[in-house]
Amino acid sequence: MSKLNLAIHGAAGRMGRRLIALGSIDHDVKLAAALEYEGHPELGADAGEAAGVGKIGLPLTSGPEEKVDALIDFSTPEGAAAAIALCAGQKIPLVMATTGLSEESKNNLHLAAKEIPIVWSPSMSTAVNLTMKLCADAGAVLKNVPSGCDVEIIERHHRFKEDAPSGTALKFGEIIAGVMGQTEHVHGRAGKPGKRPRQEIGYHALRCGDNPGEHTIVFGMLGETIELTVKASNRDCYALGAIAAAKFVAGKPPGIYSMYDVLGL
């Protein structure tokens, strides 16, 4: 079987470096492009050296120079907009792993999906996506608890993360609201907000140190509580999931796919 010609967009970033490092040792992958924005100070440098794994003979460039079977974007909201345009223009299957996208970028993803296959997920982690399914199962049962069930979502990330709450936390809330029926999404509380409304989900974002990602979903009832927690100890879980998504999306028909599709959940 031929190797997947893979491009990494945002290759000099924290996640991009891990994608380069792990992609360089994946026997099913050939790193075909390590992409950064025009004017990036590291353009021309060896992507492997930038990732801390030594020379791999692949320079950081602002555009792909050979055929690409799939592209992973793990950059910034601004970088994601450029990746969507690139993939739509060159008909490259896309894995969109960047969160905090603008409404314009979200609309452009849907438009691009008419022409190319796209895996779009707020988290590439196997454990996170499995926990999302467990939350949906729990919510389907707990919505019928006679005393009611309150849902709170607590997330922790590193000090450098720019969006809050995380896209993953928001996706947890979307999934739970879809089965339990909550209509209000509240981000933090202060002052005297009064008695907790039954129809809301509360989100609380912590930013500290180098935490790569942690989410706790609390289902609170009268007399008992369920907490589902998923933690990453490093970024490799996200990178490995994104590479699995790239292998999945290459050759698929146009449309939007999720990590549920990739993982068969």
Residue pairs with C-beta under 8 A, 6 or more apart in sequence:
1 28
3 27
3 28
3 29
3 30
4 28
4 29
4 30
4 69
4 70
4 246
4 247
4 250
5 30
5 32
5 66
5 67
5 68
5 69
5 70
6 23
6 29
6 30
6 31
6 32
6 33
6 68
6 69
6 70
6 71
6 72
6 243
6 246
7 32
7 33
7 34
7 35
7 64
7 68
7 70
7 71
7 72
7 92
8 16
8 19
8 20
8 23
8 31
8 33
8 34
8 35
8 47
8 71
8 72
8 74
9 16
9 35
9 71
9 72
9 73
9 74
9 75
9 79
9 82
9 83
9 86
10 16
10 35
10 36
10 73
10 74
10 75
10 76
10 79
10 83
10 98
11 17
11 19
11 20
11 34
11 35
11 36
11 47
11 50
11 51
11 60
12 34
12 36
12 40
12 42
12 47
12 50
12 60
13 74
13 75
13 76
14 160
14 235
15 74
15 97
15 235
15 238
15 239
15 242
16 34
16 51
16 74
16 75
17 50
17 51
17 52
18 51
18 235
18 236
18 238
18 239
19 72
19 74
19 239
19 242
19 243
20 31
20 34
20 47
20 48
20 50
20 51
20 53
20 56
20 58
21 48
21 51
21 52
21 53
21 239
22 236
22 239
22 240
22 243
23 29
23 31
23 243
24 31
24 48
24 51
24 53
24 56
26 243
28 247
29 243
29 246
29 247
31 47
31 56
31 58
32 64
32 66
32 67
32 68
32 69
33 58
33 61
33 63
33 64
33 65
33 66
33 68
33 71
34 47
34 50
34 58
34 59
34 60
34 61
35 60
35 61
35 62
35 63
35 64
35 71
36 42
36 43
36 60
36 61
36 62
37 62
37 79
37 82
38 62
40 60
40 62
42 50
42 60
43 59
43 60
43 61
43 62
44 59
44 60
44 61
45 59
45 60
46 55
46 56
46 57
46 58
46 59
46 60
47 56
47 58
47 59
47 60
48 54
48 55
48 56
48 57
48 58
49 55
50 60
63 86
64 71
64 86
64 90
64 92
68 90
68 92
69 92
69 93
69 246
69 250
69 251
70 92
70 93
70 94
70 95
70 246
70 247
70 249
70 250
71 83
71 86
71 87
71 92
71 93
71 94
71 95
71 246
72 95
72 97
72 242
72 243
72 245
72 246
73 79
73 80
73 83
73 84
73 94
73 95
73 96
73 97
73 98
74 97
74 98
74 238
74 239
74 242
75 83
75 98
76 98
76 162
77 98
77 100
77 101
77 102
77 105
77 163
79 98
80 96
80 98
80 101
80 105
81 101
81 102
81 104
81 105
81 108
83 94
83 96
83 98
84 94
84 96
84 105
84 108
84 109
84 112
85 108
86 92
87 93
87 94
87 112
87 116
87 118
88 108
88 111
88 112
88 115
88 116
91 115
91 116
92 116
93 116
93 117
93 118
93 246
93 249
93 250
93 251
93 252
94 112
94 116
94 117
94 118
94 119
94 249
95 118
95 119
95 124
95 242
95 245
95 246
95 249
96 109
96 118
96 119
96 120
96 121
97 121
97 124
97 238
97 242
97 245
99 122
99 163
99 166
99 167
99 168
100 162
100 163
100 167
101 109
109 118
109 120
109 256
110 256
112 118
113 254
113 255
113 256
114 254
115 254
116 254
117 249
117 251
117 252
117 253
117 254
117 255
117 257
118 249
118 255
118 256
118 257
119 245
119 246
119 248
119 249
119 256
119 257
119 258
119 259
119 261
119 262
120 256
120 257
120 258
121 129
121 171
121 245
121 258
121 259
122 166
122 167
122 168
122 170
122 171
123 129
123 167
123 168
123 171
123 213
123 238
123 241
123 259
124 237
124 238
124 239
124 240
124 241
124 242
124 244
124 245
124 259
125 213
125 230
125 232
125 237
125 238
125 241
126 237
126 241
126 259
126 263
127 230
127 232
127 237
128 168
128 213
128 215
128 230
129 241
129 259
129 260
129 263
129 265
130 263
130 265
131 172
131 215
131 217
131 228
131 230
132 171
132 172
132 175
133 260
133 265
134 228
135 172
135 175
135 176
135 217
135 228
136 175
136 176
136 178
136 179
138 219
138 226
138 228
139 151
139 175
139 176
139 179
139 180
139 219
140 179
140 180
142 149
142 180
142 219
142 221
142 226
143 149
143 179
143 180
143 181
145 221
147 221
147 222
147 223
148 198
148 221
148 222
149 180
149 219
149 220
149 221
150 196
150 198
150 202
150 218
150 219
150 220
150 221
151 173
151 176
151 180
151 182
151 201
151 202
151 217
151 218
151 219
151 220
152 201
152 202
152 203
152 204
152 217
152 218
152 220
153 165
153 169
153 172
153 173
153 201
153 202
153 203
153 204
153 215
153 216
153 217
153 218
154 204
154 206
154 215
154 216
154 218
155 165
155 166
155 168
155 169
155 203
155 204
155 205
155 206
155 213
155 214
155 215
155 216
156 205
156 206
156 207
156 208
156 211
156 213
156 214
156 215
157 166
157 205
157 206
157 207
157 211
157 212
157 213
157 214
158 207
158 208
158 209
158 210
158 211
158 212
159 207
159 208
159 209
159 210
161 207
164 187
164 205
164 207
165 187
165 203
165 204
165 205
166 205
166 213
166 215
168 213
168 215
169 203
169 205
169 215
170 185
170 203
172 215
172 217
173 182
173 185
173 201
173 203
176 182
176 201
176 217
177 183
177 185
177 201
181 199
182 199
182 200
182 201
183 199
183 200
184 197
184 199
184 200
184 201
185 200
185 201
185 203
186 200
186 201
186 202
186 203
187 203
187 205
188 202
188 203
188 204
188 205
189 202
196 202
212 232
212 233
212 234
212 235
212 238
213 231
213 232
213 238
214 229
214 230
214 231
214 232
215 229
215 230
216 227
216 228
216 229
217 227
217 228
217 229
218 225
218 226
218 227
219 225
219 226
219 227
219 228
232 238
241 259
241 262
244 262
244 263
245 259
245 262
248 257
248 261
248 262
249 257
259 265
